[in-house]
């Protein structure tokens, strides 16, 4: 019995428990629903929860724990000649056992009997079914594979029996408690509150897990490279040393990457803030409802475009356009048609990233401006101010804290962008202030250091976690400061 069928049976039992409990609640009231403490629907929901929730929890735990227990059992049953060679050969042998076990399930009864009787080569038989093996099967492979399949089948059968019995038992237990004075609503709401708390905890625990995973690997990196060298270094050259050299490999200066990250984000904000803010003012204060209803969704479509598409746009359109325009301008001024803006540059990445950020600025600012109390506008207009003066002297100052918070949130989005920078700004890690030349960012180097089949056992790969925790700290500080400003704004004007 597969997992989907078990899940379906549990849902059917829960649905049946719902209707039975609902009917019993109505029957216990003798047609007078007013004497029921809770509505019949709450009684049905209470029974459905008992019939499904414990069984599904057991099903989920079983699906996670069972493979680990079975693999541990098979690993312990491998020949001593395999396990004594170390962890890597043992895991390789276990992987072969699982591959053979999966292959055995594809064999017909005749093929399975042939393989079992050793009258045909195991490798050739499984290869015919699309299950490759590195070498002819060792004698223990078939035995261990059969034991693995047997344990897996037994676990699946036991799981089905336990889950279904638990579901039926939960339904019976809930139905026995159905009566007119039973506080089913309180029980259901308690379960819903627990579910909400669990959902909230998942977000917190995920954040803690992300920080913990990055921090643990970053600490390993700082055991090889001095933190002062990393945070204050001006050269980024994480080259791999020659085998057996035993020396310190490369230079891991953060400052060129941090400078590129902040520089490109600054150029992007210079482009996005005026356009997005003016668009928000127009839509909130000047646009008719019909125009606003069309313009606002169209503007927010930009937020739904994948960043890789923006990268292609920068690579094949914006970059070459700026390069050709610079060559024409240089030719008109000096007579030498040489471009002074590279196709991959800070300016290219900043402009395209700014286009991507426009809907973030406009949408957040528009929501904040429209939340300014109408009484402030009416008071200003009543004193004789024009609409433009009201916006400049009253609305924008009132909304300024919220707008600043929105801009900080947008800046944290710009700092974490990757694909646009890869295609539009290049991968050159250097410190310079010319926006017409290429630079790179922290996110790009994280991708570069983790590209390929690498092991996390050298500074060249571990540095990605140090970069990640640094970028996380920057964006976290921006978000916290933005939330602080927004909270202050709400306390002052709501």
C-alpha positions, 0 to 999 in steps of 0.5 A: 500500500503506497503512501498516497493511498494511505493518505486518501484512506485517512482523509476518507475516515476523517470526512466520514467522522465529520458527518457522523459527528455532525449528525450525532450532535444534531441528534443529541439536541433533539432538534433544538440546536440552541441547547448545543454549546457549539454548532454542529460544524464544530463537532464535526470538525473536532471529530475530523481533527482527531481522525486525521491529525494524529494519524498524519503526524505519525505518517510523516514521522514514519516516512522520515524515520523509516528510511534512516532506520532501514539504512542504518540496519543494512549498513550494520549488516554489511561485511566487515571487510567493507565497513572497516575501510572507512565511511566513504567506502561504506556509504558507496556500498550502501548506495550500490545495495539500494540501487540493486534493491531498486533494480530487483523491483523491476525484474519479472519473476523469472528474471528474479529467480535467475539472478537469485540462483546466480545463473546470470550475471547480476550486472548484466541483468540490471543493466538491461533494466537501466540500472548501471553498476560499477562492477560485477556484483559482490556476493553480499549485494544481492543478499543485502538488497533483498534484506533492504526490500524486505525491510522496506515492504515490512515497514510500509505494511506496518505503517499502513496498519498503524496509521489506519488503526490510529485514524479509526481509533481517533474517530471513535474517541471523538465520536464517544465524546459528542454531546449537547454540552460538549465544548467542541468549539473551544477544542477546535479553536485550541487546535487552530491556535496551535497550528497558527503558533506552529506556522509562526514558529516555522518562519523563526526556526527557518531563520535560526537554521539559516543563520546557524548553518552559515555561521558554523561554516563561516567560523571554520573559514575564519579558523584559516583566514584572519577576520581582519584580513577578510573584513579589511582586505583590499584584494580579492584573489581566492586562487586555489594553491597547487597540490601539496604546496601547503601554503595559504591560498589566495587573498580574501579581501571583502572591501572590493566586493562590498564596494561593488555591492553598495555602489551598484545598489546606490546607482540603482536607487538613484534611478528607481527612487525618483521615478518610483516616488513620482509615479506614486505621487501621481497615482495617489494624488492626481490620477483618476480612479480609472487611470490608477486602476490601469497604471498601478497593475501595469507598473507592478508587472515589472516586479513579476519579471524574472531577474534573469530576463532583466539580465538578458535585457541589460546584456543585449540591449542596455549595455550595447546601447550605452557603449555605442552612445558613449562612442558617438559622444566621444567622436563628436567631442574629440573625433575619436570614436572610442567608447568610454562606457563598457557594455558591462559596467556599474551604470548598466547594472544600476539602470536595469536594477533600478527598472526592476526596483521601480514597482517596489518603490512606487507600490510601497510609497503609494500605499503610505501616501494614501494612508495619510489622513484626509483631514490633513489635506482638507485642512491645507486646502481650506487654508488656501494652499494649492494641491501641489503645495499641499503635497509638498508641504503636508502630505510628503512630510507626513508620509516621509518616515514611511517612505524612508522605511520603504526605500530602505526595504527596497535597498535591501532588495537591491543589495541581494540581487545576483543575476542582473549583476552577473550579466550586466556588471561582470565579475571583476572584483576591484575598487574604483569609482568610475561608474562606466567600468565593471565591478562585481558584488558579494552575491556574484562571488558567492555563486562563483565560489560554490559553482562546480563539484566542490567540497567544503574543506578549503578557504576557497569554498568556505569563504562563500559562507563568510560572504553570506553571513556578511550580506545577511547582516547588512540586509538584516540591519536595513530591514530592522531599521526600516521596520523601526521607522515604519513603526514610528510612523504608524505611532505618530500618524494613525 
